[in-house]
Amino acid sequence: MKHAVRLTLITLALGLSACTVREPVQQPLPPVEGVPPRQGPAVTPLPSSKPGTQPSKPTAAPKAMPRTSASFAPPPGGASHWDPKMGVYVLEKKPNTFYRQRTYYRYDGGWSWSLSPEGPWQETDSSGVPGGLGRAFAQ
């Protein structure tokens, strides 16, 4: 039995040593066709730094008014835009008429409200309109 163990250990050692001595064979990779060569990013020269000259600053584009609010739904069937300062939708074809949460507000020397843009209108004071809207028309 001693001979069988010895023979197994010698075979195992020779087998493992063959793995460590042999160099890996490197095969060249086939060329990739149809791919254009990679080019680096375009580099633009920095402006010259002459004394007394200021680099021009880019002008900011004016902010467009948001068309809708993230919290309030727009009025049904009417052209309007969201005014974040007043916190209401401004109806574009009805002067001084506003909308928020299923209620229309109108300012005509005083405040009134309605469930329809056509009325009937109920008189109220500035406490009956959204805060930003009341502050915008405060006298």
Buried (B, 14 or more C-beta within 10 A) or exposed (E): EEEEEEEEEEEEEEEEEEEEEEEEEEEEEEEEEEEEEEEEEEEEEEEEEEEEEEEEEEEEEEEEEEEEBEEBEBBEEBEBBBBEEBBBBBBEEBEEBBBBEEBBBBBEEEBBBBEEBEEEBEEEEBEBBBEBBBEBBEE
